[in-house]
Amino acid sequence: MFGQSYFQLISPLIFLVFALGFALLWHYARYIRALRFFALSYLLGACAMMGDFLRNAMDPVVAMYVINPLYIATAVAFCAGLFAFYRGRIPWRALAGQSAVILLALSWFKFVQDDIVMRTMVMNAGVFVMFGHAAFELRREMRRLVDRILQVFVLLNAFQLMLRTLIVLWYERLTLTEANYADSIAALSLHFALSIAALALAGILFVMFGMEIVSNLTKTSWTDPLTGALNRRGLEARVAALPDEMPGVAAHAVVLADIDRFKKINDQYGHEAGDRVITQFARILTCGARENDFIVRWGGEEFMVVMPGADAAMARLFAETVRAGFEAQRHDGITDVTVTASFGVAAWPASRPIADSAHLADRALYRAKRGGRNRVCVHGDADRQAAVA
């Protein structure tokens, strides 16, 4: 009895510690909605196992409709956390339907055909289906190594629930009753197995969420908060990674873009209107860029677009497309002025520092400004035209 009670008390304590851990993580990383569901799942699991420990002090019907729904809610919250993290939306109808089927089957094997062995089978089989369904549905979203490991452990936990239940019930099926269930091998083995599963799953989840938080911190340090474009630190990191991303590519292109007469917009319409114009310009640049291009907020209203593997002609076509799109764009609060942008384009030989090409693109941008704004100039075009003349 002492050994069984020990395990039945240590299990909810383990669950409670992990519930607090997930809640603490969510306090500092509220953008990860899944953390709330995992904290709730482990808290409900702790409550369910404490209910199991106190089962003998309850009426059998009350115990069935308190403890079993807590175990079901534990599984539902855990699966909801998986769906929230990997898919962003939770299939509440499917989870509610599975829960309802389990509760109906439990009621049948209590009031119509009273059989504690079947009730135990129903509970474990129901949770097996929930976990198995979640792991199968999210198989395409779980692509990283840590995701695959989590998927394997979720499935292993589901299978051990069924296998352990079949073995234990085969051994205890003739002696298991309502009166002795709390002290039975079935209850003790359940708590022991859940404790091991809780440790394994929580360990993987903490690693996964740690990676997510570090990735978000890195992304935040690399990006401009207003536009979402890279900042200069992000540019340096992406440029350093280019030889690995595109090995053997000898040349790229750089585009510098600057919103025309932006100071006048700020002075006349206010900084909020100016911020909206900058954000809209960044969005149009991003929409016009290719998948492997990257947008950098170079400073103020000026942006750089790095186009890996592109030549100057392709970069010029991109710049002309963005220029025309931005000129046609209308901005909230700015009704009597057409906002435009100027562009400078330069080739970037991969053997040279990007700062050299940025300087050449800046000279081309200066020519576009001096030539009347709202135009695209390519470095080298003026020299070729002068030679022809």
C-alpha positions in Angstrom: 0.0 0.0 0.0 2.8 2.4 0.9 4.6 1.8 -2.4 1.4 2.3 -4.4 0.5 5.5 -2.5 4.1 6.8 -3.0 3.8 6.5 -6.8 0.3 7.9 -6.8 1.4 11.0 -4.9 4.7 11.6 -6.8 2.9 11.4 -10.2 0.7 14.5 -9.7 3.6 16.3 -8.2 5.6 15.7 -11.4 2.7 16.9 -13.5 2.3 20.0 -11.4 5.9 21.0 -11.7 5.8 20.8 -15.5 2.5 22.7 -15.5 4.2 25.5 -13.6 7.2 25.3 -16.0 5.0 25.7 -19.1 3.0 28.5 -17.4 6.3 30.3 -16.6 7.5 29.9 -20.2 4.1 31.3 -21.4 4.5 34.3 -19.1 7.7 35.3 -20.9 6.7 34.1 -24.4 3.0 34.9 -24.7 3.2 34.8 -28.5 3.5 30.9 -28.2 -0.2 30.1 -27.6 0.4 26.4 -27.4 2.2 26.9 -24.0 -1.1 27.7 -22.3 -2.6 24.4 -23.5 0.4 22.3 -22.3 0.3 24.1 -18.9 -3.4 23.3 -18.7 -2.9 19.7 -19.8 -0.3 19.0 -17.1 -2.4 20.8 -14.5 -5.4 18.7 -15.4 -3.3 15.6 -15.3 -2.1 16.4 -11.8 -5.8 16.9 -10.7 -6.8 13.6 -12.4 -4.2 11.6 -10.6 -5.0 13.2 -7.2 -8.6 12.2 -7.9 -7.4 8.7 -8.5 -5.5 8.7 -5.2 -8.7 9.9 -3.4 -11.0 7.5 -5.4 -11.9 5.4 -2.4 -13.3 8.4 -0.5 -15.8 9.1 -3.3 -19.0 7.6 -4.4 -18.2 5.3 -7.5 -20.5 7.3 -9.8 -19.1 10.6 -8.6 -15.5 9.3 -9.0 -16.3 8.1 -12.6 -17.7 11.5 -13.6 -14.9 13.5 -12.0 -11.7 11.5 -12.6 -12.4 10.2 -16.1 -13.4 13.6 -17.6 -10.2 15.1 -16.0 -8.1 12.5 -17.8 -10.0 13.1 -21.1 -9.5 16.9 -20.6 -5.8 16.3 -20.1 -5.6 14.5 -23.4 -7.7 17.1 -25.2 -5.6 20.0 -23.9 -2.4 18.3 -24.9 -3.6 17.6 -28.4 -4.9 21.2 -28.6 -1.4 22.4 -27.8 0.0 20.3 -30.6 -2.5 21.7 -33.1 -2.0 25.3 -31.8 1.7 25.1 -32.3 2.0 23.3 -35.6 -1.2 24.4 -37.4 -2.4 27.5 -35.6 -6.0 26.3 -35.5 -7.5 23.6 -33.2 -10.1 21.1 -34.4 -12.3 21.5 -31.4 -15.2 19.7 -33.0 -13.2 16.5 -33.6 -11.7 16.6 -30.0 -15.2 17.3 -28.5 -16.7 14.4 -30.6 -14.0 12.0 -29.4 -14.5 13.1 -25.8 -18.3 12.6 -26.1 -17.9 9.1 -27.5 -15.6 8.1 -24.6 -18.0 9.5 -22.0 -21.0 7.8 -23.6 -19.1 4.4 -23.7 -18.2 4.9 -20.1 -21.8 5.5 -19.1 -22.9 2.5 -21.1 -20.5 0.2 -19.3 -21.6 1.7 -15.9 -25.3 1.9 -16.1 -26.3 -0.6 -18.8 -23.5 -3.2 -18.6 -21.5 -2.6 -15.4 -18.0 -3.7 -16.3 -15.0 -1.9 -14.8 -12.6 -3.8 -17.1 -14.4 -2.4 -20.2 -14.5 1.1 -18.7 -10.7 0.9 -18.2 -10.3 -0.3 -21.8 -12.6 2.5 -23.1 -10.6 5.2 -21.4 -7.2 4.0 -22.6 -8.4 3.3 -26.1 -10.0 6.7 -26.3 -6.8 8.5 -25.3 -4.9 6.3 -27.7 -7.2 7.4 -30.6 -6.8 11.1 -29.6 -3.0 11.0 -29.5 -2.7 8.9 -32.6 -5.1 11.2 -34.6 -3.1 14.3 -33.6 0.2 12.8 -34.5 -1.1 11.5 -37.9 -2.9 14.8 -38.8 0.2 16.9 -38.1 2.7 14.6 -39.9 3.3 17.1 -42.7 3.9 20.0 -40.3 6.3 18.1 -38.0 9.4 18.3 -40.3 12.3 19.1 -38.1 14.3 16.5 -36.2 12.9 17.7 -32.8 9.3 17.5 -34.3 9.9 14.0 -35.5 11.2 13.0 -32.1 8.1 14.5 -30.4 5.8 12.7 -32.9 7.5 9.4 -32.2 7.1 9.8 -28.4 3.5 10.9 -28.7 2.8 7.7 -30.7 4.9 5.6 -28.3 2.9 7.0 -25.4 -0.4 6.2 -27.2 0.7 2.6 -27.9 2.0 2.0 -24.4 -1.4 3.0 -23.0 -3.0 0.3 -25.0 -0.4 -2.4 -24.6 0.0 -1.8 -20.8 -3.8 -1.9 -20.4 -4.2 -5.1 -22.3 -1.4 -6.8 -20.3 -2.6 -5.6 -16.9 -6.3 -6.3 -17.6 -5.4 -9.8 -18.8 -3.7 -10.4 -15.5 -6.2 -8.7 -13.2 -9.5 -9.1 -15.1 -11.0 -11.6 -12.7 -10.0 -9.7 -9.5 -10.5 -6.0 -10.5 -13.4 -4.2 -8.8 -14.6 -0.7 -7.9 -13.4 -1.3 -4.4 -9.9 -2.3 -5.1 -9.1 -0.3 -8.3 -7.3 2.5 -6.5 -4.8 0.0 -5.1 -4.6 -2.2 -8.1 -1.8 -2.9 -10.5 -3.8 -1.2 -13.2 -3.9 2.1 -11.3 -0.3 1.9 -10.1 1.1 1.0 -13.5 -1.0 3.8 -15.1 0.5 6.4 -12.8 4.0 5.0 -13.3 3.6 5.0 -17.1 2.1 8.5 -17.1 5.0 9.8 -15.0 7.6 8.4 -17.4 5.6 9.7 -20.5 5.2 13.1 -18.8 9.0 13.4 -18.2 9.9 12.4 -21.8 7.3 14.5 -23.5 7.9 17.6 -21.3 11.6 17.3 -21.9 11.1 17.3 -25.7 8.6 20.1 -25.5 10.9 22.3 -23.4 13.7 21.8 -26.0 11.4 22.6 -28.8 10.0 25.7 -27.2 13.6 26.8 -26.2 14.5 26.6 -29.9 11.4 28.6 -30.8 12.2 31.3 -28.3 15.9 31.5 -29.5 14.7 31.7 -33.1 12.3 34.5 -32.3 15.0 36.4 -30.4 17.3 36.0 -33.4 14.6 37.1 -35.8 13.8 40.1 -33.7 17.4 41.2 -33.5 17.7 40.9 -37.3 14.5 42.7 -38.3 13.1 46.2 -38.3 10.1 46.4 -36.0 8.1 48.7 -38.2 8.3 47.0 -41.6 9.5 43.4 -40.8 12.4 43.9 -43.2 15.9 43.0 -42.3 18.1 45.5 -40.5 21.8 45.8 -41.1 22.6 43.0 -38.7 20.2 40.8 -40.5 21.8 41.8 -43.8 25.2 40.8 -42.6 23.9 37.4 -41.5 22.2 36.7 -44.8 25.1 37.9 -46.9 27.4 35.6 -44.9 25.1 32.7 -45.5 24.8 33.3 -49.3 27.8 31.1 -50.4 26.2 28.1 -48.6 22.7 28.9 -49.9 23.8 29.5 -53.5 27.2 27.8 -54.0 29.0 28.6 -57.2 27.0 31.7 -58.1 29.4 34.3 -59.3 27.2 37.5 -59.3 24.2 39.0 -57.7 22.4 42.4 -57.9 21.7 45.2 -55.5 18.8 47.7 -55.6 18.6 50.8 -53.5 15.2 52.4 -53.2 14.3 55.7 -51.6 10.8 57.3 -51.2 10.7 60.7 -52.9 10.2 63.9 -50.8 9.6 61.8 -47.7 10.4 64.7 -45.3 7.6 66.8 -46.9 5.2 63.9 -46.3 6.2 63.7 -42.6 6.0 67.5 -42.2 2.7 67.9 -43.9 0.8 64.8 -42.8 2.6 63.7 -39.7 4.9 60.8 -38.7 2.0 58.3 -38.4 1.2 58.9 -42.1 4.9 58.6 -42.9 5.1 55.3 -41.1 2.2 54.0 -43.1 3.9 55.0 -46.3 7.1 53.2 -45.3 5.2 50.1 -44.3 3.3 50.0 -47.5 6.5 50.5 -49.5 8.1 47.6 -47.7 5.1 45.4 -48.4 5.2 46.2 -52.2 9.0 45.5 -52.3 8.4 42.2 -50.5 5.5 41.2 -52.9 7.6 42.0 -55.9 10.7 40.2 -54.7 11.5 36.6 -55.5 11.5 33.9 -52.8 15.3 34.1 -52.2 15.6 37.9 -52.4 15.8 39.8 -49.1 14.6 43.3 -48.2 16.7 45.5 -45.9 15.6 48.7 -44.3 18.8 50.6 -45.1 17.9 53.7 -43.1 14.8 55.9 -42.7 12.8 55.8 -45.9 15.6 54.0 -47.8 15.6 50.2 -48.5 18.0 47.8 -50.1 17.0 44.7 -52.0 19.6 42.0 -52.5 18.8 39.7 -55.4 21.0 36.6 -55.3 21.9 35.2 -58.7 20.2 38.1 -60.6 21.8 40.3 -63.2 21.4 44.1 -63.5 18.7 43.7 -66.2 16.6 41.5 -64.0 17.1 43.9 -61.0 16.0 46.8 -63.2 12.8 45.0 -64.3 12.0 44.3 -60.6 12.7 48.0 -59.7 10.5 49.3 -62.6 7.6 47.0 -61.5 7.8 48.2 -57.9 8.2 51.8 -59.0 5.0 51.6 -61.1 3.1 49.8 -58.3 4.1 52.2 -55.7 3.2 55.2 -57.8 -0.3 53.8 -58.3 -0.8 53.1 -54.6 -3.1 55.3 -52.6 -2.3 56.0 -48.9 -4.7 56.7 -46.0 -4.7 60.4 -45.1 -2.7 61.4 -48.2 -5.2 62.4 -50.9 -3.7 65.2 -52.8 -0.2 63.9 -53.4 1.1 61.0 -55.5 3.9 59.3 -53.5 6.7 57.9 -55.6 10.1 56.3 -55.2 13.5 56.4 -57.0 15.8 53.4 -57.5 19.4 52.7 -58.1 20.6 49.3 -59.4 24.1 47.8 -59.5 25.6 44.4 -60.1 27.3 42.7 -57.2 30.2 40.3 -58.1 30.2 37.7 -55.4 34.0 38.1 -55.0 33.6 41.7 -53.9 32.2 43.1 -50.6 28.5 44.1 -50.9 29.5 47.6 -49.6 31.2 48.3 -52.9 28.0 47.5 -54.9 25.9 49.4 -52.4 28.0 52.5 -53.0 27.6 52.1 -56.8 23.8 51.6 -56.4 23.7 54.7 -54.2 25.4 56.7 -57.0 22.8 55.4 -59.5 20.0 56.3 -57.0 21.5 59.9 -56.8 21.3 60.1 -60.6 17.6 59.0 -60.4 16.9 61.7 -57.9 18.8 64.4 -59.8 17.1 63.3 -63.0 13.6 64.1 -61.8 12.8 61.3 -59.3 10.3 58.4 -59.8 12.7 56.6 -62.0 15.2 53.7 -62.1 18.9 54.2 -62.9 21.4 51.4 -63.4 25.1 51.9 -62.6 27.0 51.9 -65.8 24.2 53.0 -68.1 25.4 56.7 -68.0 28.9 55.7 -68.9 27.7 53.6 -71.8 25.5 56.4 -73.1 28.4 58.9 -72.8 30.6 56.6 -74.8 28.0 56.2 -77.6 27.6 60.0 -77.8 
